[in-house]
């Protein structure tokens, strides 16, 4: 809960769809794209955009973009003009770089020597400033403040060995990946194909799904001949709502081609020797929807394990376990299971109060939190409560909740946090407050329980978080070798914990 109240942003979401079989397709690609975006709405609420193509040569691209939620950005008349697409990509945005304006809304479409391309990007380039200068030295002007436009322009540049009239998109994408190591998951649409790309560190998620007839969605009998289309998404949670089966993840450094004929792995760009993967660990902690699958495991299950580990590391004498609704609920259930204490609800959430982090000052933010919850007094009056939260970022929002519970009859309120303290900013796609704003870096942190009015406060350790995440990860060696046996990649597992430890996976450029 503290995350959503603190101004920490959920990056962005990308989604793409290619109809299988003969074109023009009977599949309503625009509807699939819209529903896919709705399922990724938690990753960005600022703006949304869709670009579809008929896949002809030359193709006709149709685009629509709008500010706000997907439901606001795409009225029925907007979907009508997109209805002739056989493939398309889309994007929902929470800005980490670039100001909040329609011109920064993705996907970006640009003309290249060989025709138009459309690009959607999730992440943030660690060397964006240097890349901006490089692009401008080539005489290319930039019309937006978004570093996603840099990616589009870099892809438009012709690589040295490319033959005239024959665009080599694998070479262009590899050239981009050489220029910037992280952080990005990309969708690139050109003519009748979509290229799905994940940076070599795998910092941002990306996965593939297969559209099948609804009658075969929940059965094991759907063969390749039943494929109605292919989809690619930041998270697998979008697949159920569109009638798609989870297929697999795009691997770190992988370039995948998606066409009406199917999915083909074209190449895997390796990391520098010795470097581990660096998938963002906070996708598990907070950003992802609980029903998404990363690295072969469901996010909900990982959050439960975090709660179990927290109960081992930070037990307390209490009567009940509860949570601030609702992102920390799996961790609270895990804590209760491990500790043997009953789980109960202590707060009722008013779902029609806006997200309070958009309010402009601390006083209004605190009032917003107080209006957002009601106390379920009968459940905890006269009892000692262990309240599980996913994080305490600034400390402004948990304090009035503790006060509310104590005034409603809780004899003690102990806070247990299912993630370690955030101490450092993120430069790879997460909008984290400045280092000075983070409660873990303030003098008050030495007595944070007194500062927020709790009887005690304890966090999950970094080691505990990493072990909870990595415990359920099956080896990817066999899968990676099957996809590309010429580039056998290590089965070593790694996660980015830079916001917790200050150890960034790559050297930052300023």
N, C-alpha and C positions, 0 to 999 in steps of 0.2 A: 504494500500500500504506500509506504513512504516514497517509493520510486515515483509513482504517478503524481504525488503531491509536490515533488521536489524540483521538477523541471528536467529530470533525466528523460531524454527522448529515445523512442524505440526505433531509431534509424529509419529505414524505408523497406518497402516490399516490392518485389518484381514477380511478374507472372506472364506466361506465354502459352499459346495454344496453336497446334498445327493439325488441321483435319486430315485424316487418313483416307486413302482410296481416291476415287475419281473426283475431280473438281469441275464445275462448281459444286461445292459440298452441300449436303442437306443438314450438316451440323451447324447449329447457331453459334458460330465462333464468338460473336460479340457478347452474347449472353454468358457463355462460358467464361470469357475474360472478366466480365463484370462481377459474376459470382465469385470468381477466384480472388478478385480484389477485395470484395466485401469480407471474405474470410481472412484477409491480411490487413484489415483495417486497423488492428491494434498496433501495427508497425508504423503507422503514419496517418494523421488526420488532417494534414495541412492542405494537400492538393492531390489530384489524381489525373491520370491521362491514359488513353488507349490509342494505339495506332494499328490499323489492320491493313492487309494487303490481299489483292486477288491472286497474287503469285504468278501473274502473267509476265511476259518479257516484251517490253518493259512493264513493270508492275504499276498498278494504281494504288497509292497509299491514301488512306483516309484516317484523319486524326480528330480526336476531341479531347480537350483538357478543361479542367475546372477546379476552382478553389473549394476547400471544405471536404466533407465526407463523400464517399462514393455515391451514396444515395442522392446527395445534393448536386454533385458534379455531373451525373449522368441521368438527366431526365429522359423519358421515353423517346422524344424526338431525336435526341443525340444518338441513341442506340439504333434508330432507324437508318441513319446515314452510314452506320458502320456494318450493316447487316450483310453486305456482299463480300466480306472478307473470308478467305480460306485459311488464313493464318494471321496471328497478331501478337503483340506484346503490350504490356501495360505496367503501370507503376503507381504506387501510393507513397506519398512523401511526408517525411518529418525532417525538416532541414537541419543538417549538421554543419554544412557550409552553404553559403548563398542565402540571400534574404528571401523572405516569404512573399513571392510575387508569382503571377501566372507565367511570366517568361522563364522562370526556373523550373516549371513543372515539366516532368518527363512523361513519356520518352522524347528524346531529341531526334529530329530528322534532319539529315544534311545530304547535299549532293556530293557525290564523289565522281572521279573520272569514269567510273563504271556504272553509275546510277545511284539512286538514293539508298541510304541505310537508316535504320531506326535503332536507337540504343536506349536501354534502361539499365540503371546502375543502382546497386545497394552497397554502401560503404563510404569510405573517405580516403582519398589518396594521401599517403604520408609525405609525398614530395610534390605536392600540388604547385607550390610557388615556383619551383625550378621548372616544372613542366609548362606552366603558363608562359614563362619567358622563352622556352624552347619553341613552343608553338608560334608565338608572336614573331620570333626571329625568322620563321618560315614565311612570314608575311600574312599569317592567318589572324583575322580579328576575332575576338570573343565577345559575344553579345550578352552573356549572362555571367553571374558571379558564382555559378555552380561548377565544382570541379568535374561533374559528370560530363559537361560539355567538352572538357579537355580530352576525355576518353574518346568521345565521338570524333573530334578533330584529329587525334592521333591515329585513329583507325582509318581516317580518310587519306592520310599521307601514304604515298606509294613507297613500299620498301625497296631497297637498292636492287635486288635481284628479280623483281617482278617483271614478267614479260608484258609488253604493251597489248592491251585488249583482253588479257586473261588475269583477272584479279585473283590473287592467292590470299584468301581470307585467313587461312591458318597461319601463314607467314606474317600477316598484318597483326593478328591477335598475339602471336608470339613476340613480335616486335614491341607491342604495347606492354606485355608482361615483363619484358626485359627492361623497359623504361621505368616501370613502377611495380614494386614487389607486392604491395598490399595497400589498401584493403578494398576488395571489390568482388561482387558476384554480378555478372553481366549477362544481358540478353541482347544479341545483335541480330536484327532481321535484315536480310538481303534477298530480294526477289522471292524465291519460293522456299527458303529455309530460315531457320533460327539457329544461331550458334549460342550455346549456353557455356559460360566461362566462369571458372572460380579461380581466385588467385592462388599461387603456389603454397601459401600458408593456410588456405582454407578458412580465413578469418570470418567470413560471412557465409551463411548457409545457402544451399541451393540443391533442389532434388527434382526427380523426374517422376511422372505418373502416366498411366495409360487409361484413356477413356474407353469404357466397355458398356455394352447394353445394361440397363438398370437391372434386368432380370438375372444378370450374371455377376453383379457387383459384389455380392457377398458369398459367391461360390468359388470353388477352385477349378471350375470347368471352363473358364474363359481363356481360349487360346489366342494365338497371334491373329488368327483370321477374324476374331471378334473385335479387334481394335478399331474404334471409331475415330481416334485421334490421340495425340500426345500432348502432354502439358508439362510445364516446368515452373517451379515455384520456389519462393524463399522458404516456405514451410509446407510440410505435408498436410497440415490441418485443412488446407483449401481443397484437398482432393475429394473428401467425402461429399461435400456440398455440390459437386459438379458431376458425380458419378465416375470417379477415376480411382484406379487402384495404384497404391504406392509401388513404384518400380525400383528405384535406387537413388542414392545420392550422386551428385556430380562430385568427383573426387577433387581434392586440392590440386591445383595446377592443370586440371583437365579441360580440354576443349571438346564439346559434344555437338554434333550436327543433328538437328531435328528436322525431318522432312516428312512428306506424306508417305514415304516408304518406310519410315521408322527412325530409330535412334542409332547413331553411330559415333563411337569414340574416335576422335581424329588424332589426339596427341595428349601427352601429359608433360607439362613443363615442370622440371624438378626445382626444389628449393636448393639454396647453397648447401654444400655438403656439411653435415653435422647439425643443421637446423631442424628442429621439431616442427610439426604442424602447430598452428596457433589459432584454433577455433575459439571464438569468444565465449568464455565460460559463463558470462551473464545472459547468454541466450537461454541457458538452462535455469539460471536463478530467477529471471524475471521476464525478459523480453519476449520469449516465444510463448505461443499458446500451449497449454498443458497437454493437448492431444497430438502435438507434433512429434515427429520422430527424427532424432539426430544420432548419427553414429550407431545405428541399430537399436536404440533404446528410446522409450517414450519419456518426454520431458516430465510428465506427472510423476512417473516412478522415480526419476532422479531427485525431484524435489522432496518426495517422501523419504528417500535415503538421506538427504541433507537434514531433515528433521530428526531422523533416527540417530545420525551422527552427532547432532547438536545435543540430544538427550544424554548421549554418552559423555560428551565433553563438558556439558554445563547442566548437570542435574540440579533440582531444587526441591525443597519441601513445599508442596502445594496441594491443593484439593482438586483443581480442574485445569485443563489445557484448552486454550482457545486461540483465536486469530483475529486480526483485523481483516475483514472481507476484502478481496477474496483470493488474491494471488498467492498468499502464504498458506492457504488452507491445506494443500498436500503436505507441506513441511510440518504443520501443526498436527495433522493426523499421524505422521511418522513419529513425532516427538511423543505423542500420547501412547502410541503402540509400544515404543521402546521403554518408556518410563512406567507404564502400567497405570497411568492416570486417565480418568475419563475425559473425552473430548466433548465440549459443549459450545454452543454459540452464545456469545455475550453481547454482540452488537448486531443491530438491524440496519442495513444500508439503504439509504434513500437513493435509488438508482437514477433519479431525475434531477439531481444536483450536478452541475457541470464540474469538469475536472478542475480542481482548485489551483493547480500550478499556473494557470493562465492569469490568475489574479495578481495585481501589480505590486502588492507589498505584503510584508509579513503579517500585519494585523488582519487584513482581509483574508489572507490564506488561512490563518488560524480560525477565523470565524467560519470560513467555508468548511473546514474539517468538522467543526462542532455541529454544523447544520446537516452534515452528511450522514451522521450515525445516531441511532437511538439505542439506549441501553435495555437489554433483556434482563431486567432486574431479578426476576424470579429464578433465573438460572444460576446466579452467582452471589446473591446477597449473603453476607456472613462467611464467604469463602475466600481462600487464597488462590489467585488466578495467575497462571503462567500464560502470558500473551506472546504468541509467535508472530514476528514480522519478517518481511523479506529483506529489509534494510532500514537503517537510520542514516539518512544522508545529511540533512541539516539539523534535525532534531526539533523542528518547529511543529510538525504535525502529530507526532506520537504523544507529545506532552498533554494537549487538551483531551486526548482519548483516555489517558491514564487518570486524569482529573475527573472525567465523566464517570469512569468505572468506580472510582473510590467514592465519589459523591452518591453513586447509586447503590453502595453497600459492600463493595469488595474490601476485605480487610487488608489484603496485600496484593500488589500487582508487580510481578516479576517479568521483565522483558527478556526474551531470548530471540536472537536475530539469526536467521538461517543463511547468512552469508557473512564474510569478513568485512571489516570497516573499509570503506572506499577512501583512499588517501591521495589518489593521483588522477589527473584528467585523462580522458581517452582521446586519441588522435586518429582513430580508425573507424569512425562512424557512429559513435554514441555521444549524445549531447550531455556531458556531465558538467555540473557547476565547477567554477574555478577552485583551485586548490585551497584558497583562503576561505571559501564558503563551506567547505566540507567539515562537518562536526569533528571528524577524527583528527583534524589538524589544528583544532582550537584548544586553548587551555582548559575549557570546560569539559573536554573529553576525559580528563583525569578523574573527574567525579561526574560521569555522565548520568548516573542514576539520580543523583541529587539535582542535576541540571534539568532533567525531564520529569522529575517527581516520581520515579519508580523506586521500588524497594531493592531491586538489583537489576543489572543489565549485563548480559554476556553474549558475545558473538561466536559464530562458528569460525574455526581457524581456517587459514588458507589451505593447510594440509588436509583438514577435514573435508573441505569443499572439494578439493581435487580428488581425494579418494572416493567420495560419494559419487562424483561424476564418472570417474574412470572405472569404477568397480563393475559396471554393467556393459562396458564396451567390448564386444567380441573383436577378435583380430580381423583386420581388413586385408591382410596379406593375400589370402586366396582370391578374394573378390577383385582386388586390384590387378593381380596377375592374370586373371581371366579376361579382364577388360583390355589389358595391353601387356602382353608377355614380353615385349621388347623393352619395356620400361618398368621393370619390377621395382616397386617402391617399398620402403620400409614399413613394417607394421607398428612402428613406434607411435605412441599416442602423445599428443601435446595440446595444451590449451593456453590461450592468452589470459594472463592474470595481471596485466599491466596496471589496471586501475587499483589493484590491491597491493601490488609489490613494487611498482615503478620499473619493472623489468619488461621493456617493450621487445617484441619479437624481431624488430628490425631497427636499425639506427635511424632516428628521426632527423629530417632535414628542415632547416628553418631559413 
